[in-house]
Amino acid sequence: MKKVIIIGGVAGGMSAATRLRRLSEDTEIIIFEKGPYVSFANCGLPYYVSGEITERDDLLVQTPTSLRARFGLDIRPEQEVVAIDTQKKEITVQHGEQLYQESYDQLLLSPGAKPFVPPIAGLAAAENVFVLRNLPDLDRIMAPLEKDQVQQAVVIGAGFIGLEMAENLAKRGLAVSIIEKAPQLLPPLDEEMAAFVERELLAKGIRVITGQSVAAFEEAGKQIRLEDGSYLASDLTILSVGVQPETSLAQKAGLKLGLRGGILVDENYQTSAPDVYAVGDAIVVKQQITGEDALISLASPANRQGREVADVLAGIPRKNQGSIGTAILRVFDLTAASTGLSERNAVAAGLQPAAIHVSGKDHAGYYPGASQLTLKLVFNPANGKILGAQGIGKKGVDKRIDVLATAIKGGLTIFDLPELEFTYAPPFGSAKDPVNMLGYAAMNLVEGLSQNVQWHQLNEALDQGAILLDVRTPQELAEGGHFQRAVHHIPLHDLRCRLSELAVDQEYIVTCHSGLRSYLAERILKQAGFHVKNLDGGFSLYSTVKPEEINHV
């Protein structure tokens, strides 16, 4: 009988264990977990802080007892594997004060990732600074909250977990501040898309500080000194500046490591040691779009990897095809999601991408309850390959980003997006879905029907002599504000009869609220012989990312 040992539970380890049992009743499967919980919903932890998830036990997906009963697994919580001898095919386990050895035929490592804790002065003496990765971490955070000892909270780091914690601490009634060293929130998103999230946080009373890092904790963590010398008071601080692979055991065992200390595996998840495999947040994967090494710490890839490695262990051919990185976040009334490469990362990879923004409704605009959403598509203009997408809105963002993630995985191009057929009825969608519209807009660029200017290119274009032509209505200008540098305002409906006001030898950049009417203006003007480009995303996008450049009547 074959003996398989799995180190680490939760997503990757438990998916592997249960799949392997379904494939082989004869295999002895032992799972070691150094913590008390082998299967819990770590993605749900922030929502217990606010009380949105009311019962702590609901975070326990499976218990050792239920796993033993259902799958016949040997579950050993609170037993830490401290050494691996790949020559003897043996591990050393610490259980309390005792050490013992256990042999294996095949070994699977699923140690996950651990919070990155930067070396900040005064951190060791800070009694109110916490990280959140597991249930014991959650319990430590809840202790002062349940005693009503906390009024002001600070979240350091504005990634997904940091923003989830900020939201849930605020919903608990705390005054919350967010500190992010990067110049924007949510670094996986591009700056203009992250600006929507920042606007939502500010509207909900969250203080947002970007471009700053923490220099020191003082007064046992009650005072936080920033690098500019200013101070923040904090009763409770969440340190959420990222994660790093938990690979100390693998390193000690002599396994080859790669990017940021992640475990190197081949396409069958095998490490550099025979019969030793690894999955989850601890391994280096291939970014499926670029083929480059990457660390993608997400639950969905970890679960998939666990299932696939179980197939490999059972003798079923299965290969790791890589990941594209698809994630979603709720921030109060807003949803933010992304898949694939951001425009920034695509540029850094040398892919020379094009980008477009499309605004639309989550369902038919005339049906009650429709809300605005904004989608961004990043693609290769030479061949139409989709490189990434991002979405912001109250509703319907998940559906669109899931579709675009599927399109990337399936190798579809921008030319396929208009051909996608979606279910349609007024309560659910639009006859021309925003994803279809992304395809149309991208094709217009590639086929030369339109040229666009991105929000970050506008000022440079105006400095070089272009004139901004705003085709919104006078009512929109009065209610929504207007560009500081707009020279002409001609409503779209008046444009054809007012062409004489424009100079044929002048370059124009046309804009409207979202970019649709300005595209119509672009087509009118180009066919009349004018030199025209469209401001991608229009006033809505620009005023969100550059509010200081907007005048309000």
C-alpha positions as CSV (number, residue, x, y, z in Angstrom):
1,M,0.0,0.0,0.0
2,K,1.4,3.4,-1.0
3,K,1.9,6.0,1.7
4,V,1.4,9.7,0.8
5,I,2.2,12.4,3.3
6,I,0.8,15.9,2.9
7,I,2.2,18.9,4.8
8,G,-0.3,21.7,5.1
9,G,-4.1,21.6,4.7
10,V,-6.6,24.3,3.7
11,A,-7.0,24.8,-0.1
12,G,-4.1,23.0,-1.8
13,G,-3.4,20.2,0.7
14,M,-7.0,19.3,1.4
15,S,-8.0,19.4,-2.3
16,A,-5.2,17.0,-3.0
17,A,-6.0,14.7,-0.1
18,T,-9.7,14.4,-0.9
19,R,-9.2,14.0,-4.6
20,L,-6.5,11.3,-4.0
21,R,-8.9,9.4,-1.8
22,R,-11.6,9.4,-4.4
23,L,-9.1,8.0,-6.8
24,S,-7.5,5.4,-4.5
25,E,-9.1,3.8,-1.5
26,D,-5.9,1.8,-0.9
27,T,-3.5,4.7,-0.4
28,E,-2.6,5.7,3.1
29,I,-2.9,9.5,3.3
30,I,-1.6,11.5,6.3
31,I,-2.0,15.2,6.6
32,F,0.1,17.2,9.0
33,E,-1.0,20.7,9.9
34,K,1.1,22.7,12.4
35,G,-2.0,24.8,13.4
36,P,-5.2,23.6,15.0
37,Y,-7.4,23.9,11.9
38,V,-6.8,21.8,8.8
39,S,-9.7,23.2,6.6
40,F,-11.0,26.7,7.1
41,A,-12.2,29.6,5.0
42,N,-9.3,32.0,5.3
43,C,-10.9,34.2,2.6
44,G,-13.9,34.7,4.9
45,L,-11.9,35.9,8.0
46,P,-12.4,39.7,7.4
47,Y,-16.2,39.3,7.3
48,Y,-16.3,37.8,10.8
49,V,-14.6,41.0,12.1
50,S,-17.7,43.1,11.1
51,G,-20.2,40.5,12.1
52,E,-21.3,39.9,8.6
53,I,-20.4,36.3,9.2
54,T,-22.0,35.8,12.6
55,E,-20.7,32.4,13.7
56,R,-17.1,31.5,14.0
57,D,-17.8,27.9,13.4
58,D,-19.1,28.8,9.9
59,L,-15.4,29.5,9.0
60,L,-14.5,25.8,9.6
61,V,-15.1,24.1,6.3
62,Q,-14.2,20.6,7.6
63,T,-13.0,19.3,10.9
64,P,-10.5,16.4,11.4
65,T,-13.4,14.3,12.7
66,S,-15.5,14.9,9.6
67,L,-12.6,14.4,7.2
68,R,-11.7,11.1,8.9
69,A,-15.3,9.9,8.7
70,R,-15.9,10.9,5.1
71,F,-12.6,10.3,3.5
72,G,-10.7,8.0,5.8
73,L,-7.8,10.5,6.1
74,D,-5.3,10.5,8.9
75,I,-5.4,14.1,10.0
76,R,-2.8,15.3,12.5
77,P,-3.4,18.9,13.5
78,E,-0.9,20.8,15.8
79,Q,1.9,18.6,14.6
80,E,4.6,20.4,12.9
81,V,7.0,18.8,10.3
82,V,10.4,20.3,11.2
83,A,12.6,18.3,8.8
84,I,12.5,16.4,5.6
85,D,15.1,13.8,4.6
86,T,14.7,13.3,0.9
87,Q,17.3,10.6,0.8
88,K,15.7,8.4,3.4
89,K,12.2,9.6,2.3
90,E,11.4,10.4,5.9
91,I,10.0,13.4,7.8
92,T,10.6,14.5,11.4
93,V,7.5,15.7,13.3
94,Q,7.3,17.7,16.5
95,H,4.2,17.0,18.5
96,G,4.3,18.9,21.7
97,E,7.7,18.2,23.3
98,Q,8.1,14.9,21.4
99,L,9.9,14.3,18.0
100,Y,9.1,11.3,15.8
101,Q,9.8,10.2,12.3
102,E,7.4,9.1,9.6
103,S,8.3,7.6,6.2
104,Y,6.7,8.3,2.9
105,D,6.5,7.0,-0.6
106,Q,5.4,10.4,-1.9
107,L,5.4,13.7,-0.2
108,L,3.3,16.8,-1.0
109,L,4.2,20.2,0.4
110,S,1.3,22.7,0.7
111,P,2.7,25.2,3.3
112,G,1.0,28.2,1.8
113,A,2.2,31.8,2.3
114,K,2.8,33.9,5.4
115,P,2.3,37.6,5.9
116,F,5.3,39.7,5.0
117,V,6.4,41.6,8.1
118,P,8.8,44.5,7.3
119,P,11.5,45.5,9.8
120,I,9.7,48.6,11.3
121,A,11.3,50.2,14.3
122,G,9.3,49.6,17.4
123,L,7.3,46.7,16.0
124,A,8.5,44.2,18.5
125,A,7.1,46.3,21.3
126,A,3.8,47.2,19.6
127,E,1.1,45.3,21.4
128,N,-1.8,46.2,19.1
129,V,-0.3,45.3,15.7
130,F,-1.7,42.1,14.1
131,V,-1.6,40.1,10.9
132,L,-4.5,38.1,9.5
133,R,-3.8,34.8,7.9
134,N,-5.6,32.1,9.9
135,L,-8.1,31.6,12.7
136,P,-5.7,32.1,15.6
137,D,-4.8,35.4,14.0
138,L,-8.5,36.3,13.9
139,D,-9.0,35.4,17.5
140,R,-6.1,37.7,18.5
141,I,-7.7,40.6,16.6
142,M,-11.2,39.9,18.0
143,A,-10.1,40.0,21.6
144,P,-9.7,43.8,22.0
145,L,-12.6,44.4,19.6
146,E,-15.0,42.3,21.7
147,K,-13.9,44.2,24.8
148,D,-14.8,47.6,23.1
149,Q,-11.2,48.7,23.6
150,V,-10.8,50.0,20.0
151,Q,-12.0,53.2,18.5
152,Q,-9.3,54.0,15.9
153,A,-7.9,51.4,13.6
154,V,-5.1,51.7,11.0
155,V,-4.6,49.3,8.1
156,I,-1.1,49.2,6.6
157,G,-1.2,48.0,3.1
158,A,-4.0,48.6,0.5
159,G,-4.1,45.3,-1.3
160,F,-7.1,43.0,-1.3
161,I,-6.9,41.8,2.3
162,G,-6.1,45.3,3.6
163,L,-9.1,46.8,2.0
164,E,-11.4,44.0,3.1
165,M,-10.2,44.6,6.7
166,A,-10.6,48.4,6.3
167,E,-14.2,47.9,5.2
168,N,-15.1,45.4,7.9
169,L,-13.5,47.4,10.7
170,A,-15.4,50.5,9.5
171,K,-18.6,48.5,9.5
172,R,-17.9,47.7,13.1
173,G,-18.0,51.4,13.8
174,L,-14.3,52.2,14.0
175,A,-12.6,55.2,12.5
176,V,-10.3,53.7,9.9
177,S,-7.2,54.9,8.2
178,I,-5.3,53.2,5.3
179,I,-1.6,53.6,4.7
180,E,-0.2,52.5,1.3
181,K,3.4,53.0,0.3
182,A,2.6,52.8,-3.4
183,P,1.1,55.9,-5.1
184,Q,-2.2,54.2,-5.4
185,L,-4.5,51.6,-3.8
186,L,-4.8,48.1,-5.1
187,P,-1.5,47.8,-7.0
188,P,-2.9,44.9,-9.1
189,L,-5.2,47.4,-10.8
190,D,-4.1,50.3,-13.0
191,E,-4.1,53.8,-11.4
192,E,-7.3,55.1,-13.0
193,M,-9.3,52.0,-12.0
194,A,-8.0,52.1,-8.5
195,A,-9.1,55.7,-8.3
196,F,-12.8,54.6,-8.2
197,V,-12.0,52.4,-5.2
198,E,-10.3,55.3,-3.4
199,R,-13.3,57.6,-4.1
200,E,-15.6,55.0,-2.6
201,L,-13.5,54.6,0.5
202,L,-13.4,58.4,1.0
203,A,-17.1,58.6,0.6
204,K,-17.5,56.1,3.4
205,G,-15.3,58.0,5.8
206,I,-12.1,56.1,5.4
207,R,-8.9,58.1,5.6
208,V,-6.6,57.2,2.7
209,I,-2.9,57.9,2.8
210,T,-0.9,56.8,-0.3
211,G,2.8,57.3,-1.2
212,Q,3.7,56.9,2.5
213,S,5.2,54.1,4.6
214,V,5.4,53.6,8.3
215,A,8.8,54.7,9.8
216,A,8.2,53.5,13.4
217,F,5.7,52.4,16.0
218,E,5.8,54.3,19.2
219,E,4.1,54.1,22.6
220,A,3.7,50.3,22.3
221,G,2.0,50.8,18.9
222,K,-0.5,53.5,20.0
223,Q,1.3,56.1,17.8
224,I,2.4,55.4,14.2
225,R,5.1,57.7,12.8
226,L,5.0,58.0,9.0
227,E,8.1,58.7,6.9
228,D,7.1,62.3,6.4
229,G,7.2,62.8,10.2
230,S,3.4,62.9,10.8
231,Y,1.7,60.7,13.3
232,L,-1.4,58.6,13.4
233,A,-3.1,57.4,16.6
234,S,-4.1,53.7,16.6
235,D,-5.9,51.4,19.0
236,L,-5.5,48.5,16.6
237,T,-3.3,48.1,13.6
238,I,-3.5,45.5,10.8
239,L,-0.3,44.8,9.0
240,S,-1.2,43.8,5.5
241,V,1.7,44.6,3.2
242,G,1.7,41.3,1.3
243,V,2.6,37.7,1.6
244,Q,5.6,35.6,0.9
245,P,6.0,31.8,0.3
246,E,6.3,29.8,3.5
247,T,9.3,27.7,2.3
248,S,11.6,27.5,5.3
249,L,11.1,23.7,5.5
250,A,11.7,23.3,1.8
251,Q,14.8,25.4,1.9
252,K,16.1,23.4,4.9
253,A,15.5,20.2,3.0
254,G,17.6,21.4,0.1
255,L,14.8,21.8,-2.4
256,K,15.5,24.3,-5.2
257,L,13.8,27.7,-4.8
258,G,13.1,30.5,-7.2
259,L,11.3,33.8,-7.4
260,R,11.2,35.4,-3.9
261,G,12.0,32.1,-2.3
262,G,9.1,30.1,-3.9
263,I,9.5,26.4,-4.5
264,L,10.4,25.5,-8.0
265,V,8.3,22.7,-9.5
266,D,7.9,21.3,-13.0
267,E,4.7,21.0,-15.0
268,N,3.8,17.9,-12.9
269,Y,4.3,19.8,-9.6
270,Q,7.4,17.8,-8.8
271,T,10.2,19.6,-6.9
272,S,13.9,19.1,-7.4
273,A,13.7,16.0,-5.1
274,P,12.3,12.7,-6.3
275,D,8.8,11.9,-5.1
276,V,8.4,15.3,-3.5
277,Y,5.7,17.6,-4.9
278,A,4.4,21.0,-4.0
279,V,1.3,23.2,-4.7
280,G,-0.4,26.4,-3.6
281,D,0.9,29.8,-2.6
282,A,4.4,28.4,-1.9
283,I,5.2,27.4,-5.4
284,V,6.5,29.4,-8.4
285,V,4.0,29.1,-11.3
286,K,4.1,30.3,-14.9
287,Q,2.2,33.5,-15.6
288,Q,0.2,31.9,-18.5
289,I,0.1,35.1,-20.6
290,T,3.8,36.0,-20.5
291,G,5.3,32.6,-19.6
292,E,7.3,34.3,-16.9
293,D,7.8,33.0,-13.3
294,A,5.2,34.3,-10.9
295,L,3.8,33.9,-7.4
296,I,0.0,33.9,-7.5
297,S,-1.5,33.6,-4.0
298,L,-5.2,32.9,-4.7
299,A,-7.5,30.2,-3.5
300,S,-8.8,29.1,-6.9
301,P,-5.4,28.2,-8.4
302,A,-4.4,26.5,-5.1
303,N,-7.5,24.3,-5.2
304,R,-7.0,23.4,-8.8
305,Q,-3.4,22.6,-8.2
306,G,-4.3,20.3,-5.3
307,R,-6.7,18.4,-7.5
308,E,-4.2,18.1,-10.4
309,V,-1.3,16.9,-8.2
310,A,-3.6,14.2,-6.8
311,D,-4.1,13.0,-10.3
312,V,-0.4,12.9,-10.9
313,L,0.2,11.0,-7.6
314,A,-2.5,8.5,-8.8
315,G,-0.8,8.0,-12.1
316,I,-3.2,10.1,-14.2
317,P,-1.4,12.5,-16.6
318,R,-2.1,16.1,-15.6
319,K,0.0,19.2,-16.2
320,N,0.1,22.6,-14.6
321,Q,-0.8,25.1,-17.4
322,G,-0.1,28.1,-15.3
323,S,-2.3,30.9,-13.9
324,I,-3.4,34.3,-15.1
325,G,-4.4,35.7,-11.7
326,T,-8.1,36.5,-11.5
327,A,-9.3,38.3,-8.3
328,I,-12.3,40.3,-7.0
329,L,-12.9,42.6,-4.1
330,R,-16.0,44.2,-2.5
331,V,-15.4,47.7,-1.0
332,F,-18.7,48.8,0.6
333,D,-21.0,49.4,-2.4
334,L,-18.4,48.9,-5.0
335,T,-16.9,45.8,-6.7
336,A,-13.4,45.8,-8.2
337,A,-12.1,42.8,-10.2
338,S,-9.2,42.0,-12.5
339,T,-7.8,39.2,-14.6
340,G,-4.6,38.8,-16.5
341,L,-2.1,41.6,-16.9
342,S,-2.6,45.2,-15.9
343,E,-1.6,47.8,-18.5
344,R,1.3,48.7,-16.3
345,N,2.5,45.1,-16.2
346,A,2.0,44.5,-19.9
347,V,4.2,47.6,-20.6
348,A,6.8,46.3,-18.2
349,A,6.8,43.0,-20.0
350,G,7.5,44.7,-23.3
351,L,4.2,43.7,-24.9
352,Q,3.3,47.2,-26.3
353,P,-0.3,46.9,-25.3
354,A,-3.3,49.0,-26.3
355,A,-6.1,49.8,-23.8
356,I,-9.7,50.8,-23.9
357,H,-12.3,51.7,-21.3
358,V,-16.1,51.1,-21.8
359,S,-18.9,52.2,-19.5
360,G,-22.2,50.6,-19.5
361,K,-25.0,49.3,-17.3
362,D,-25.1,46.0,-15.5
363,H,-28.5,45.4,-17.1
364,A,-30.8,47.3,-19.5
365,G,-30.8,50.9,-18.5
366,Y,-34.5,51.4,-18.8
367,Y,-35.2,48.6,-16.4
368,P,-35.3,49.7,-12.7
369,G,-32.1,49.3,-10.6
370,A,-29.5,49.5,-13.4
371,S,-26.1,50.7,-12.2
372,Q,-23.0,51.9,-13.9
373,L,-20.0,49.7,-14.5
374,T,-16.6,50.5,-16.1
375,L,-14.5,47.9,-17.9
376,K,-10.9,48.2,-19.1
377,L,-9.4,45.9,-21.7
378,V,-5.7,45.5,-22.2
379,F,-4.7,43.8,-25.5
380,N,-2.1,43.4,-28.2
381,P,-3.1,45.6,-31.1
382,A,-1.0,43.6,-33.5
383,N,-2.9,40.3,-33.2
384,G,-5.9,41.1,-30.9
385,K,-4.7,38.9,-28.1
386,I,-6.4,39.7,-24.8
387,L,-3.8,40.4,-22.1
388,G,-6.0,41.5,-19.2
389,A,-9.1,43.2,-18.0
390,Q,-10.4,45.1,-15.0
391,G,-13.8,46.1,-13.9
392,I,-15.4,48.5,-11.4
393,G,-19.1,48.9,-10.5
394,K,-21.8,48.2,-8.0
395,K,-23.2,45.1,-9.8
396,G,-22.3,42.8,-12.7
397,V,-18.6,43.2,-12.5
398,D,-18.0,39.6,-11.5
399,K,-19.9,38.3,-14.5
400,R,-18.0,40.3,-17.0
401,I,-14.5,39.7,-15.6
402,D,-15.3,36.0,-15.3
403,V,-16.2,36.0,-19.0
404,L,-13.0,37.8,-19.9
405,A,-10.9,35.5,-17.8
406,T,-12.5,32.6,-19.6
407,A,-11.8,34.3,-22.9
408,I,-8.1,34.7,-22.0
409,K,-7.8,31.1,-20.9
410,G,-9.5,29.9,-24.1
411,G,-7.3,31.9,-26.3
412,L,-10.0,34.2,-27.7
413,T,-9.1,37.6,-29.2
414,I,-10.8,40.9,-29.3
415,F,-12.4,39.9,-32.6
416,D,-14.3,37.1,-30.7
417,L,-15.8,39.3,-28.0
418,P,-18.5,40.8,-30.2
419,E,-19.5,37.2,-31.2
420,L,-20.0,36.1,-27.6
421,E,-23.7,35.3,-26.9
422,F,-25.0,36.2,-23.5
423,T,-28.4,35.5,-21.9
424,Y,-30.5,38.6,-22.2
425,A,-33.6,39.9,-20.6
426,P,-33.9,43.5,-19.2
427,P,-33.5,42.4,-15.6
428,F,-30.2,40.6,-16.3
429,G,-28.3,42.3,-19.1
430,S,-28.2,44.3,-22.3
431,A,-28.7,43.3,-25.8
432,K,-25.2,44.5,-26.4
433,D,-23.4,43.5,-23.3
434,P,-20.4,45.7,-22.1
435,V,-18.1,42.8,-23.0
436,N,-19.4,42.9,-26.6
437,M,-18.8,46.6,-26.5
438,L,-15.2,46.1,-25.5
439,G,-14.7,44.0,-28.6
440,Y,-16.3,46.6,-30.8
441,A,-14.2,49.4,-29.4
442,A,-11.0,47.4,-29.6
443,M,-11.7,46.4,-33.2
444,N,-12.3,50.1,-34.1
445,L,-8.8,50.9,-32.8
446,V,-7.1,48.0,-34.6
447,E,-9.0,48.6,-37.9
448,G,-8.2,52.3,-37.9
449,L,-11.7,53.6,-37.4
450,S,-10.7,55.3,-34.1
451,Q,-7.6,56.6,-32.4
452,N,-7.6,57.2,-28.7
453,V,-5.8,59.2,-26.1
454,Q,-5.4,57.7,-22.6
455,W,-6.2,59.8,-19.5
456,H,-2.4,60.1,-18.7
457,Q,-1.6,61.3,-22.2
458,L,-4.1,64.1,-22.4
459,N,-2.1,67.0,-20.9
460,E,1.0,66.2,-23.0
461,A,-1.2,66.1,-26.1
462,L,-2.7,69.5,-25.2
463,D,0.8,70.9,-24.4
464,Q,1.8,69.9,-28.0
465,G,-1.1,71.9,-29.5
466,A,-4.1,69.7,-29.6
467,I,-7.5,71.2,-28.6
468,L,-10.0,69.4,-26.4
469,L,-13.5,69.4,-27.8
470,D,-16.2,68.5,-25.3
471,V,-19.4,67.2,-26.9
472,R,-21.5,66.9,-23.8
473,T,-24.7,68.9,-23.3
474,P,-24.8,72.2,-21.4
475,Q,-26.7,70.5,-18.7
476,E,-24.0,67.9,-18.2
477,L,-21.4,70.6,-18.0
478,A,-23.4,72.5,-15.4
479,E,-24.1,69.5,-13.3
480,G,-21.0,67.4,-13.6
481,G,-18.3,70.0,-14.1
482,H,-15.9,70.5,-17.0
483,F,-12.3,70.2,-18.0
484,Q,-10.0,73.1,-17.0
485,R,-8.4,73.0,-20.4
486,A,-11.3,72.5,-22.7
487,V,-11.4,75.1,-25.5
488,H,-14.5,74.2,-27.4
489,H,-17.9,72.9,-26.2
490,I,-20.2,71.8,-29.0
491,P,-22.9,69.3,-28.1
492,L,-22.9,66.3,-30.3
493,H,-26.3,67.0,-31.8
494,D,-25.1,70.4,-33.0
495,L,-21.7,69.3,-34.3
496,R,-22.6,68.7,-38.0
497,C,-24.0,72.2,-38.4
498,R,-21.2,73.9,-36.5
499,L,-18.2,72.4,-38.3
500,S,-17.3,75.8,-39.5
501,E,-16.2,76.8,-36.0
502,L,-13.4,74.3,-36.2
503,A,-10.1,74.5,-38.1
504,V,-9.3,71.7,-40.5
505,D,-5.6,71.9,-39.9
506,Q,-6.0,71.7,-36.1
507,E,-5.7,68.5,-34.1
508,Y,-8.7,67.8,-31.8
509,I,-9.2,65.4,-28.9
510,V,-12.9,64.8,-28.5
511,T,-14.6,63.8,-25.2
512,C,-18.0,63.2,-23.7
513,H,-19.1,61.5,-20.5
514,S,-17.9,58.0,-21.2
515,G,-16.3,58.0,-24.7
516,L,-19.3,56.7,-26.8
517,R,-20.6,60.0,-28.0
518,S,-17.1,61.3,-28.5
519,Y,-16.5,58.3,-30.8
520,L,-19.5,59.3,-32.8
521,A,-18.1,62.9,-33.0
522,E,-14.7,61.4,-34.0
523,R,-16.3,59.6,-36.9
524,I,-18.2,62.7,-38.0
525,L,-15.1,64.9,-37.9
526,K,-12.7,62.4,-39.5
527,Q,-15.1,62.0,-42.5
528,A,-15.1,65.8,-42.8
529,G,-11.4,65.9,-43.0
530,F,-10.4,66.8,-39.4
531,H,-7.5,65.3,-37.4
532,V,-9.2,63.8,-34.4
533,K,-8.6,61.4,-31.5
534,N,-11.0,60.2,-28.8
535,L,-10.3,60.6,-25.1
536,D,-10.7,57.0,-23.9
537,G,-13.1,56.7,-21.0
538,G,-14.2,60.3,-21.3
539,F,-15.0,62.8,-18.6
540,S,-16.2,60.1,-16.1
541,L,-12.8,58.4,-16.1
542,Y,-10.7,61.5,-16.2
543,S,-12.6,63.3,-13.4
544,T,-12.2,60.2,-11.2
545,V,-8.5,59.9,-11.5
546,K,-7.7,63.7,-11.9
547,P,-10.4,65.5,-9.8
548,E,-8.0,68.4,-9.2
549,E,-8.2,69.3,-12.9
550,I,-12.0,69.6,-13.0
551,N,-13.9,72.8,-12.5
552,H,-17.3,72.9,-11.0
553,V,-19.7,75.7,-11.5
